[in-house]
């Protein structure tokens, strides 16, 4: 049987929608690394708020430039080029303004060609723009539109259905400006404000750790979000990272960049910023590196084995399991005990991780 009448099972069927989300994972990792309870972080912290308008709180080393005037690389919801431009345009200084920006960035035809143009033309500012679906109902009720009708208008606009003639008549009668009515007609989808608040709350907490616990922030970012981390490029200092970034940008501008290469760009942005703040990596160690997680050490951040180019998670785990039985005597010994491919062995030799004889030495007297 492939189909049931819903009402035959609705009283004894429990449906769970379980969505994967990186932000809670990152926050838990940051709590474990620092001992700070994220729920105690003040959501109005001035230094953290400053990341959304400047890089001052990052304390960059003198003369270092990270390619942006903002400190939001790696901050969820606010690190992309699209949202960074929104921050440049709106210059938020309050948590509530970050919520409004989150609403704008998740809507369809809410910002581009709409609120962005209205703000640039001086017809409204961020606090008076239509950012989340709730804004419409609350504003219309404040103008004097009957509450039920205000709700109906909000629902129509947020679903992209525009305004009916009677809606527009009620809005004009209540003195709603022409630009506001025109803005409503352009919208295709709007974000709920509560959803935006939840996103920004998590983003702000992560940004707080970025300001006050930089090593922990970068460890959590690279461990959870940087699936395409390449230690052969990213652990060799800021000059190598900048050169790799320049090459990728040139490829992107020429239209010859692959999806995998494009995924490296935001990771390199974080890498360059990290070096510019005086935080660095130490070389991957065959015996000390974790299989999958970046680790904090007194000398810098220690990348995991799977950060090496071509090293999969299973291969990294097999090395960690094998080393528990003692030191590897030779490359042959390593190969036999780990069962990794010749390609990985060659890569480890090239990266300087297998500094040992190729084979066991055989005595002439044996």
Secondary structure, DSSP 4 states (H G I P E B T S, - for coil): -----HHHHTTT---------HHHHHHHHHHHHH---GGGS-TT-HHHHHTTT-SGGG-PPTT---S-SSS-TT-TTT-SHHHHHHHHHH---SHHHHHHHHHHHHSBSSIIIIIHHHHHTTS--GGGS--SHHHHHHHHHHHT--HHHHHHHHHHHHTT----HHHHHHHHHTT--HHHHHHHHH-SB---HHHHHHHHHHHHHHHHHHHH-HHHHHHHHHHHT-TT--HHHHTS-HHHHHHHHHHHHHHHHHT---HHHHHHHHHHHHHHHHHHTT--EE---TTTS-SS--EEETTEEE--GGGSTT--HHHHHHHHHHHTT----SHHHHHHHH---HHHHHHHHHTT---S-SS----TT-
